[in-house]
């Protein structure tokens, strides 16, 4: 209800900020798309069944929300840092990817403050959906049609709605710093927010 995306996501672990018996912050970790997990470490679809493949250690920080009533301006980075320490106990080989949405004016300041590696902007991408549905994730497979090669029939439907997806700043964190050698994506300098910008980072 409080995160700007307003949709569910896969969750493997979650933590919260509780103040005076109220939940005023939430952070969740879940599995990303296989292509992201494999792509981070240079593996492919053929590696999905390999027992010791490293894509299995790749997760996504997929939701971060802190209520505006929490006035501590460092709370998000301290919250993330606490969760990362817990994750390292759970899986010392864990690798974490997260995104900061340019459409929300986010550049990932909290990830920079907690030592994530910046790997640039996500690729340009066009979302497809049908009238009456929020996005492609909510369209039933039967409405998407039969699979033709790597696409479903609706990709060629002239009535399908196409919307350019906002680009995301992409960050990666390693529970074991030596695993940074597995990163295929190019490490880049942190992006900086324009001084004149009035946008603030409230939720990832």
Phi, psi and omega in degrees: 000328187262336180282144188296338180284332177053042174212157181287160177216161178293133183232124174260322177218153177211150177225160180222160172257118180248123178231120181051048176065020175241137175278112183244010176196148180216139172227131181233148179236133179210176180280133175278180174301147182303326182294327178288313181300315179289319184298324182301320185254009176077024176259171185232181180301331180293341181271356186299328181266357182285121187302322184259017179295141186281346176301335181295338180269359183269126177231172180237133167280098192258350175213135173217122179217133173228129183300142181298341180287346177279111190270350178293110186288350178260003189298322184295313181292324178291323178296312178299315181301319179296317180294322179296322178296322177292319179298322180296328176289321182291314181214099182293352178255008187292142173237138189234131174248145176211161186231147173241122190278119179295332180294338178263004182077016182270142173237357177091034181304320182292330178285324176297321182289341182249017169082019175291154174270132179269132183236024174090189182271148174295159181291155175295140185208143180250119177281147178234139178208181179240156180303133180099354180240146183293310178204184187297334182292336184264357181276121180299149181302325181294332176281337179282341176088181181292152179277127179240103186068237179263006182232161174261162188303329185295342179297337179255009180282118181296342180270354178293148181264129180242127182229131178292125180282137178295145180281152185238141169284131187249129182235151180225140177232142181241124175298321175253107184306333180293340178288351178301338178292343179279345186294120179275325181293144183288129175286137183227163176296149179299138174287151180243145179277140178299139182301325184281351184291137178258002181285145176235155179269105178261312179223144181297000000 
